[in-house]
Amino acid sequence: MIEMDAEAFEALVASELDALPDEMVDGLDNVVLVVEDRPEDGSMDLFGLYDGLAITERGRYGLGELPDRIMIYREPHLHACDDLDELRDEVHTTLVHEIAHYYGIDDQRLHELGWA
């Protein structure tokens, strides 16, 4: 387990987001990234969550709609990782996984691709 305050973790998430390919993040529209301590149920086995409608399922979306959210959970990441390199890798994987949901890629396909 790693100790890291919320501000440092948010900076790490921002750094990993900046390291993703432009093609992956430039297409995100009406999406906010939120870092929270834990999921609402308090579980420690969920690292992130995409809350929204994938672009593959949108029709006339975006006219006054609230933004979709990608949530990254700090405490489960810290609990699961033994060092900073492992934490960076896990945050990177979580970001790719949740962004993929925005693009309509489901968990089964992510598992096949090694991102689940």
C-alpha positions as CSV (number, residue, x, y, z in Angstrom):
1,M,0.0,0.0,0.0
2,I,1.2,3.5,-0.8
3,E,0.5,6.7,1.1
4,M,-0.4,9.7,-1.0
5,D,-2.6,12.7,-0.3
6,A,-5.4,13.7,-2.6
7,E,-3.5,16.6,-4.2
8,A,-0.5,14.5,-5.1
9,F,-2.8,11.7,-6.5
10,E,-4.7,14.2,-8.6
11,A,-1.4,15.5,-10.0
12,L,-0.4,11.9,-10.8
13,V,-3.7,11.3,-12.6
14,A,-3.3,14.6,-14.6
15,S,0.2,13.5,-15.6
16,E,-0.9,10.1,-16.8
17,L,-3.8,11.7,-18.7
18,D,-1.3,14.1,-20.4
19,A,0.8,11.0,-21.4
20,L,-2.1,9.4,-23.3
21,P,-2.2,9.7,-27.1
22,D,-3.8,12.9,-28.3
23,E,-6.1,10.7,-30.5
24,M,-7.6,9.2,-27.4
25,V,-8.3,12.3,-25.4
26,D,-9.0,14.8,-28.2
27,G,-12.3,13.1,-29.0
28,L,-13.7,13.4,-25.5
29,D,-16.6,15.7,-25.7
30,N,-18.8,16.8,-22.7
31,V,-16.8,14.6,-20.3
32,V,-15.3,15.6,-16.9
33,L,-12.6,13.7,-15.1
34,V,-13.3,13.4,-11.3
35,V,-10.9,12.1,-8.7
36,E,-12.7,10.7,-5.6
37,D,-11.4,8.9,-2.5
38,R,-13.7,5.8,-2.9
39,P,-16.8,4.6,-4.8
40,E,-20.1,5.4,-3.1
41,D,-20.4,1.9,-1.7
42,G,-16.9,2.2,-0.1
43,S,-15.5,-0.8,-1.9
44,M,-11.8,-1.0,-2.5
45,D,-11.9,-3.2,-5.6
46,L,-13.2,-0.6,-8.1
47,F,-10.5,1.7,-9.5
48,G,-12.6,3.8,-11.9
49,L,-16.0,4.3,-13.4
50,Y,-17.5,5.7,-16.5
51,D,-20.8,7.4,-15.8
52,G,-22.5,8.4,-19.1
53,L,-23.6,7.4,-22.5
54,A,-21.0,6.0,-24.9
55,I,-20.7,7.9,-28.2
56,T,-21.8,4.7,-30.0
57,E,-25.2,5.0,-28.2
58,R,-25.8,8.7,-28.7
59,G,-28.4,10.2,-31.0
60,R,-29.2,13.8,-30.5
61,Y,-26.9,14.0,-27.5
62,G,-25.3,17.1,-26.1
63,L,-28.1,19.7,-26.2
64,G,-28.0,20.8,-22.6
65,E,-27.0,17.4,-21.3
66,L,-25.0,17.2,-18.1
67,P,-21.4,16.0,-18.9
68,D,-20.5,12.4,-18.6
69,R,-18.0,11.6,-15.9
70,I,-14.9,9.5,-15.6
71,M,-14.3,8.8,-12.0
72,I,-10.9,7.7,-10.7
73,Y,-10.8,6.4,-7.1
74,R,-7.7,7.2,-5.1
75,E,-7.9,4.9,-2.1
76,P,-8.4,1.6,-4.1
77,H,-5.4,2.5,-6.3
78,L,-3.2,3.2,-3.2
79,H,-4.4,0.1,-1.5
80,A,-3.6,-2.1,-4.5
81,C,-0.2,-0.8,-5.4
82,D,3.2,-1.3,-3.7
83,D,5.2,1.4,-5.3
84,L,5.0,4.6,-7.4
85,D,5.7,2.8,-10.7
86,E,2.9,0.3,-10.1
87,L,0.6,3.1,-9.1
88,R,1.3,5.0,-12.3
89,D,0.8,1.9,-14.4
90,E,-2.5,1.2,-12.7
91,V,-3.8,4.8,-13.1
92,H,-2.8,4.6,-16.7
93,T,-4.7,1.4,-17.2
94,T,-7.7,2.8,-15.4
95,L,-7.8,5.9,-17.6
96,V,-7.5,3.9,-20.8
97,H,-10.3,1.5,-19.6
98,E,-12.7,4.3,-18.6
99,I,-12.0,6.3,-21.7
100,A,-12.6,3.2,-23.8
101,H,-16.1,2.9,-22.3
102,Y,-16.8,6.5,-23.6
103,Y,-15.9,5.2,-27.1
104,G,-18.3,2.2,-26.7
105,I,-15.7,-0.5,-25.9
106,D,-17.2,-2.9,-23.4
107,D,-15.5,-4.9,-20.6
108,Q,-15.3,-8.1,-22.6
109,R,-13.4,-6.4,-25.5
110,L,-11.2,-4.5,-23.0
111,H,-10.3,-7.9,-21.4
112,E,-9.4,-9.3,-24.8
113,L,-7.2,-6.3,-25.4
114,G,-5.5,-6.6,-22.0
115,W,-7.0,-3.4,-20.5
116,A,-9.4,-4.9,-18.0
